Amino acid sequence: MSQGTRWIHYLKQLSSANVPAALIEKGQNRVIDASLTLIRERAKLKGELLRSLGGIKASTSLLGVPLGHNSSFLQGPAFAPPRIREAIWCGSTNSTTEEGKELNDPRVLTDVGDVPIQEIRDCGVDDDRLMNIISDSVKLVMEEDPLRPLVLGGDHSISFPVVRAVSEKLGGPLDILHLDAHPDIYDAFEGNKYSHASSFARIMEGGYARRLLQVGIRSITREGREQGKRFGVEQYEMRTYSRDRQILENLKLGEGVKGVYISLDVDCLDPAFAPGVSHIEPGGLSFRDVLNILHNLEADVVAADVVEFNPQRDTVDGMTAMVAAKLVRELTAKISK
């Protein structure tokens, strides 16, 4: 049991021992307000800078959500955001994307920091409130035009509050391109409605997506297929990828909706390219497959996430961190205009 988990458990014991609930809630609210204030002010500063420069339609802003406790196996994705940032700016490569965007240019990429997930959980905040805090954080970024959030996970449970926030902020459903080895659409995996394996069930139930395309799937149960049919999900499995390649490398999404969201689980890649993930599933996409899908996509990408990188399973030289960083770089090029 982690220190944070022990503290939450102890808080619950205190609550049942006649410690005033209002006292605990007041303290929790102070921590939450302070957390949101930091993100608000950082986003405001970056937004003001970009607006003063002028001529920018959309600029990518990184927001870290280091959450790992909704993983069904390993919780290492909670440690991913700083490792991804470190790899983005690693001196071993330059700061230019394949399509020619310069990441050193603040008009292309800014960073508003992390939602302090563990510090908030240490105060005994439950997942219902935590998901709201994540949504509120994303909305704070989006309030500062022209910022568009690119969220660094974290496990895949974060996609639900992020997509919810983007949809609510823009005022309607999105088209979602979801690259993953798993459909993550269980109703409530192992009884947890916020499980990383259930995020897209929550998204579809909430009406936050018009179309959901899932690409790279190669670990799917009967429930995953049934849930896919229930919600009208377009599931593209790896066993038919050679047949589907022409479709997937020429996608046009977002017409008639508020924009396109991309959710990129690092385990969509074959483990030969990205071994540092919690759930190793052979037979996945190559890195170039993923880039071809992204580069050829015709869409107004309004937000995205990169999730499920687990630094605790990465190679000694940080290979998967570099892979995740390049995914972030190429997504940035897709978002920023």
C-alpha positions as CSV (number, residue, x, y, z in Angstrom):
1,M,0.0,0.0,0.0
2,S,1.4,3.4,-1.0
3,Q,1.8,6.3,1.4
4,G,-1.0,8.1,-0.4
5,T,-3.3,5.1,-0.2
6,R,-2.5,4.7,3.5
7,W,-3.4,8.4,4.1
8,I,-6.7,8.1,2.3
9,H,-7.5,5.0,4.3
10,Y,-6.7,6.8,7.5
11,L,-8.8,9.7,6.5
12,K,-11.8,7.4,6.1
13,Q,-11.1,6.0,9.6
14,L,-11.1,9.6,11.0
15,S,-14.3,10.4,9.3
16,S,-16.0,7.4,10.9
17,A,-14.5,8.5,14.3
18,N,-16.6,11.6,14.6
19,V,-14.1,14.0,12.9
20,P,-16.3,16.6,11.3
21,A,-16.8,15.9,7.6
22,A,-16.9,19.7,7.0
23,L,-13.4,20.1,8.4
24,I,-12.0,17.5,6.0
25,E,-14.0,18.9,3.0
26,K,-12.9,22.4,3.7
27,G,-9.2,21.3,3.6
28,Q,-9.8,19.3,0.4
29,N,-11.4,22.4,-1.2
30,R,-8.4,24.5,-0.4
31,V,-6.1,22.0,-2.0
32,I,-8.3,21.7,-5.1
33,D,-8.6,25.5,-5.4
34,A,-4.9,25.9,-5.2
35,S,-4.3,23.2,-7.8
36,L,-6.8,24.8,-10.3
37,T,-5.4,28.3,-9.6
38,L,-1.9,27.2,-10.7
39,I,-3.2,25.7,-13.9
40,R,-5.5,28.7,-14.6
41,E,-2.7,31.2,-14.1
42,R,-0.1,29.3,-16.2
43,A,-2.7,28.9,-19.0
44,K,-3.6,32.5,-18.8
45,L,0.0,33.6,-19.0
46,K,0.6,31.4,-22.1
47,G,-2.6,32.5,-23.7
48,E,-1.9,36.2,-23.2
49,L,1.6,35.7,-24.7
50,L,0.2,34.0,-27.8
51,R,-2.6,36.5,-28.3
52,S,-0.1,39.3,-28.2
53,L,1.9,37.6,-30.9
54,G,-1.2,37.4,-33.1
55,G,-2.1,35.3,-36.1
56,I,-2.3,32.0,-34.3
57,K,-5.4,29.9,-34.8
58,A,-4.5,27.0,-32.6
59,S,-1.5,26.2,-30.3
60,T,-0.8,22.9,-28.5
61,S,-0.5,23.1,-24.7
62,L,0.8,20.2,-22.7
63,L,-1.1,19.3,-19.6
64,G,0.1,16.4,-17.5
65,V,-2.3,14.1,-15.6
66,P,-0.1,11.7,-13.6
67,L,-2.8,9.2,-12.6
68,G,-2.2,5.5,-12.4
69,H,-4.4,4.0,-9.7
70,N,-7.2,3.1,-12.2
71,S,-4.9,0.6,-13.9
72,S,-6.0,-3.0,-13.5
73,F,-2.4,-4.3,-13.6
74,L,0.5,-1.8,-13.0
75,Q,0.4,1.8,-11.9
76,G,3.6,3.0,-13.5
77,P,1.8,5.3,-16.0
78,A,1.5,7.8,-13.1
79,F,5.2,8.5,-13.6
80,A,5.1,9.1,-17.3
81,P,4.6,12.9,-17.8
82,P,8.0,14.0,-16.6
83,R,9.7,11.3,-18.5
84,I,7.9,12.3,-21.7
85,R,8.8,15.9,-21.2
86,E,12.4,15.0,-20.6
87,A,12.5,13.0,-23.9
88,I,10.8,15.7,-25.9
89,W,13.6,18.1,-25.1
90,C,16.4,15.4,-25.2
91,G,19.5,16.7,-26.9
92,S,19.7,13.5,-29.0
93,T,17.2,14.9,-31.5
94,N,16.2,18.2,-32.9
95,S,13.0,20.2,-32.1
96,T,11.4,19.9,-35.6
97,T,8.5,17.6,-36.4
98,E,8.5,15.5,-39.5
99,E,6.1,18.0,-41.1
100,G,8.3,21.0,-40.3
101,K,6.8,22.5,-37.1
102,E,9.4,24.0,-34.7
103,L,8.6,22.9,-31.1
104,N,10.8,25.7,-29.8
105,D,8.4,28.2,-31.1
106,P,5.9,29.0,-28.3
107,R,3.2,29.6,-31.0
108,V,3.5,25.8,-31.7
109,L,3.9,24.3,-28.2
110,T,3.5,25.5,-24.6
111,D,3.2,23.7,-21.3
112,V,0.9,24.5,-18.3
113,G,2.3,21.8,-16.0
114,D,0.5,18.9,-14.2
115,V,-2.7,18.3,-12.4
116,P,-1.3,17.3,-8.9
117,I,-3.2,14.1,-8.8
118,Q,-1.4,12.4,-5.9
119,E,-1.5,15.5,-3.7
120,I,-5.2,15.8,-4.3
121,R,-5.8,12.1,-3.6
122,D,-3.7,12.4,-0.4
123,C,-6.4,14.7,0.9
124,G,-9.0,11.9,0.6
125,V,-10.7,13.2,-2.6
126,D,-12.6,10.4,-4.3
127,D,-12.6,9.5,-8.0
128,D,-15.9,11.2,-8.7
129,R,-14.5,14.6,-7.6
130,L,-11.1,13.8,-9.1
131,M,-12.6,13.3,-12.5
132,N,-14.3,16.6,-12.2
133,I,-11.0,18.3,-11.3
134,I,-9.4,16.8,-14.4
135,S,-12.3,18.1,-16.5
136,D,-12.1,21.5,-14.9
137,S,-8.3,21.7,-15.6
138,V,-8.8,20.9,-19.2
139,K,-11.5,23.6,-19.5
140,L,-9.1,26.1,-17.9
141,V,-6.6,25.5,-20.7
142,M,-9.3,25.8,-23.4
143,E,-10.6,29.1,-22.0
144,E,-7.3,30.7,-23.0
145,D,-7.6,30.9,-26.8
146,P,-5.7,29.7,-28.9
147,L,-4.6,27.0,-26.5
148,R,-5.6,23.4,-27.3
149,P,-4.8,20.6,-24.7
150,L,-2.5,17.7,-25.4
151,V,-2.8,15.7,-22.3
152,L,0.1,13.5,-21.0
153,G,-1.1,10.4,-19.0
154,G,-1.3,8.6,-16.9
155,D,-3.5,5.6,-17.5
156,H,-6.3,5.5,-20.0
157,S,-9.0,6.4,-17.4
158,I,-8.0,10.1,-17.9
159,S,-9.5,10.1,-21.4
160,F,-13.1,10.2,-20.1
161,P,-12.8,13.4,-18.1
162,V,-10.7,15.0,-20.8
163,V,-13.1,14.2,-23.6
164,R,-16.0,15.2,-21.5
165,A,-14.4,18.6,-20.9
166,V,-13.6,19.2,-24.5
167,S,-17.1,18.2,-25.7
168,E,-18.8,20.3,-23.0
169,K,-16.5,23.3,-23.7
170,L,-17.1,23.2,-27.4
171,G,-20.8,22.5,-27.0
172,G,-21.3,19.2,-28.8
173,P,-20.0,15.7,-29.6
174,L,-16.7,14.9,-31.2
175,D,-15.3,12.4,-33.6
176,I,-12.7,10.3,-31.8
177,L,-9.7,8.4,-33.2
178,H,-8.6,5.9,-30.6
179,L,-5.4,3.9,-31.2
180,D,-5.0,1.1,-28.8
181,A,-4.4,-2.7,-28.4
182,H,-7.6,-2.8,-26.3
183,P,-11.0,-1.2,-26.8
184,D,-11.3,0.0,-23.2
185,I,-15.1,-0.2,-23.3
186,Y,-16.0,-2.6,-20.5
187,D,-19.0,-1.4,-18.6
188,A,-17.1,-1.4,-15.3
189,F,-14.0,-3.5,-15.3
190,E,-13.4,-5.3,-12.0
191,G,-16.3,-3.2,-10.6
192,N,-14.5,0.1,-11.3
193,K,-16.5,2.4,-13.5
194,Y,-13.5,4.6,-13.9
195,S,-11.1,1.7,-14.8
196,H,-8.7,2.4,-17.6
197,A,-10.5,-0.4,-19.3
198,S,-13.9,1.4,-19.2
199,S,-13.1,4.9,-20.2
200,F,-14.8,4.7,-23.6
201,A,-17.9,3.2,-22.2
202,R,-18.2,6.4,-20.1
203,I,-17.5,8.6,-23.1
204,M,-20.1,6.9,-25.2
205,E,-22.7,6.8,-22.5
206,G,-22.3,10.5,-22.0
207,G,-22.9,11.3,-25.7
208,Y,-19.5,13.0,-26.0
209,A,-18.7,11.2,-29.3
210,R,-20.6,10.9,-32.6
211,R,-18.1,8.5,-34.1
212,L,-15.5,6.4,-32.3
213,L,-12.9,4.7,-34.4
214,Q,-10.7,2.2,-32.6
215,V,-7.5,1.2,-34.4
216,G,-4.8,-1.4,-33.5
217,I,-7.2,-3.7,-31.5
218,R,-5.8,-7.1,-30.9
219,S,-6.9,-8.0,-27.3
220,I,-10.7,-7.9,-27.2
221,T,-13.2,-10.0,-25.4
222,R,-16.8,-10.9,-26.2
223,E,-17.9,-8.0,-23.9
224,G,-15.6,-5.6,-25.9
225,R,-17.3,-6.6,-29.1
226,E,-20.8,-6.4,-27.7
227,Q,-20.1,-3.0,-26.2
228,G,-18.7,-1.9,-29.5
229,K,-21.9,-2.9,-31.3
230,R,-24.1,-1.3,-28.5
231,F,-22.4,2.0,-29.0
232,G,-21.9,1.8,-32.8
233,V,-18.1,1.8,-32.5
234,E,-16.0,1.3,-35.6
235,Q,-13.5,-1.3,-34.4
236,Y,-10.5,-2.1,-36.7
237,E,-8.6,-5.1,-35.5
238,M,-5.0,-5.9,-36.3
239,R,-5.9,-9.3,-37.8
240,T,-7.5,-7.4,-40.7
241,Y,-5.1,-4.4,-40.8
242,S,-3.6,-5.2,-44.2
243,R,-7.1,-5.1,-45.6
244,D,-8.1,-1.9,-43.7
245,R,-4.8,0.0,-44.2
246,Q,-6.0,2.0,-47.2
247,I,-9.1,3.2,-45.2
248,L,-7.1,4.0,-42.1
249,E,-4.3,5.9,-43.8
250,N,-6.8,8.2,-45.6
251,L,-9.3,9.1,-42.9
252,K,-11.4,12.3,-43.0
253,L,-13.1,13.0,-39.7
254,G,-15.0,15.8,-38.0
255,E,-17.4,17.1,-40.6
256,G,-20.6,18.2,-38.8
257,V,-19.2,18.0,-35.3
258,K,-17.2,20.2,-33.0
259,G,-13.8,18.7,-33.9
260,V,-11.7,15.6,-33.6
261,Y,-10.1,14.1,-30.6
262,I,-7.1,11.7,-30.8
263,S,-6.5,9.2,-27.9
264,L,-3.2,7.4,-28.4
265,D,-2.4,4.5,-26.1
266,V,1.3,3.7,-26.5
267,D,0.4,0.0,-26.5
268,C,-1.2,0.4,-29.9
269,L,2.4,-0.1,-31.0
270,D,3.9,-3.5,-31.3
271,P,6.1,-4.0,-28.2
272,A,9.2,-4.2,-30.5
273,F,8.7,-0.4,-30.9
274,A,7.4,0.4,-27.4
275,P,8.3,-2.2,-24.7
276,G,7.6,0.2,-21.8
277,V,3.9,-0.4,-21.4
278,S,1.9,-2.2,-18.7
279,H,0.1,-4.6,-21.1
280,I,2.4,-6.1,-23.7
281,E,0.4,-7.3,-26.7
282,P,2.4,-8.6,-29.6
283,G,1.2,-8.1,-33.2
284,G,0.6,-4.3,-33.1
285,L,1.1,-1.3,-35.3
286,S,4.5,-0.2,-36.4
287,F,5.6,3.3,-35.5
288,R,5.4,4.3,-39.2
289,D,1.9,2.8,-39.4
290,V,0.8,5.2,-36.7
291,L,2.5,8.2,-38.2
292,N,0.9,7.4,-41.6
293,I,-2.5,7.5,-40.0
294,L,-1.8,10.7,-38.2
295,H,-0.1,12.5,-41.1
296,N,-2.7,11.6,-43.6
297,L,-5.7,12.4,-41.3
298,E,-7.9,15.2,-42.6
299,A,-9.4,16.8,-39.5
300,D,-9.5,19.7,-37.1
301,V,-7.9,18.1,-34.1
302,V,-9.1,20.1,-31.1
303,A,-7.4,18.0,-28.4
304,A,-5.5,14.7,-27.8
305,D,-3.9,12.5,-25.2
306,V,-0.9,10.1,-25.0
307,V,-1.4,7.5,-22.3
308,E,-0.3,4.2,-20.8
309,F,3.5,4.7,-21.2
310,N,5.0,3.0,-18.1
311,P,8.5,4.2,-17.3
312,Q,8.9,1.3,-14.8
313,R,8.9,-1.2,-17.7
314,D,11.0,0.9,-20.2
315,T,14.4,-0.1,-21.4
316,V,17.5,1.3,-19.7
317,D,18.1,3.8,-22.4
318,G,14.5,5.1,-22.3
319,M,13.4,3.9,-25.7
320,T,9.7,4.0,-25.1
321,A,10.0,7.5,-23.5
322,M,11.5,8.6,-26.8
323,V,8.7,6.9,-28.7
324,A,6.0,8.6,-26.6
325,A,7.8,11.9,-27.0
326,K,7.8,11.6,-30.8
327,L,4.1,10.8,-30.7
328,V,3.6,14.0,-28.8
329,R,5.7,15.9,-31.2
330,E,3.7,14.7,-34.3
331,L,0.4,15.2,-32.5
332,T,1.5,18.8,-31.8
333,A,2.0,19.3,-35.5
334,K,-1.5,18.1,-36.1
335,I,-3.1,20.4,-33.5
336,S,-1.1,23.7,-33.9
337,K,-2.0,26.0,-36.8
